[in-house]
C-alpha cells in the first residue's frame, strides 16, 4: 500500500509540475486522436447514414461488414499499414512510417467502422417521418438528410465519442506505426507500456490518470450536450 501511495504522490507531482515527458505524450495522444476522429467522422457518418437510408442490393452485407470491422485487431491494422508504409512497401516513398501521420491513418481505419455503425443505428432509430416531411416542404434529399442528422445529433456525438475512445486508448497501431519515439510519436498508452516495463510505475500512473481524466471530461461534455 505504501508503494502505491508513494507512486500516486509522485504521479500527481509530475502532472501538477507539467513534467515534459508527460506533457509531450499527452499532447501527441490528443493531437493524433483528435485529427483521426475528425477524419473518421467525415467518412463514417455519411457512410452510416447512406446505408441506413438506402435500399439497395448488398445492404445487409455492408452492415455485417461494418459490424465485423468494429472488432478489427489493432495489431493486424498496424501490420498491414506497416507493410504499406515501410521502405519496401508501395507507399514507402511518402516517408510516413514512424510519424504521427502514420498513426493517424491507422487510427482512422480503426475509428471509421465504429462511427459508421453508431451513425447507422442513430439514423435507423430516428423518426421515419423526418426525411419525407423535409422533402415535402421543399428540401432536397441532401438537405433533408442534413436536417435528419441535426435531429439526431446526440446519437452522432455518441458515435464520435465512441470512436475517439477507441483511438486514444489503443496501443498496437501507435506502437507499430509510430515507433514510440520520444517527443514525436510516443503517446500516453505506448509510454505507459514502455515506462511500466522499465519499472517507472509512477510515470505510467501519471499518464494513466491523465488518460482517465480525458475520458471523464469527454463523457461529461456529452452528458451536458444531451441535457441542453
Secondary structure, DSSP 8 states (H G I E B T S, - for coil): -HHHHHHHHHHHHHHHTT-HHHHHHHHHHHHHHHHHHHHHHHHHHHHHHHHHH---TTHHHHHHHHHHHTT--HHHHHHHHHHHHSTTSTTGGG--TTSHHHHHHHHHHHHHHHHHHHHHHHHHTS-THHHHHHHHTT--HHHHHHHHHHHTHHHHHHHHHHHHHHHHT--HHHHHHHTT-TTTT--HHHHHHHHHHTT-HHHHHHHHHHHHHHHHHHHHHHHHHHH-
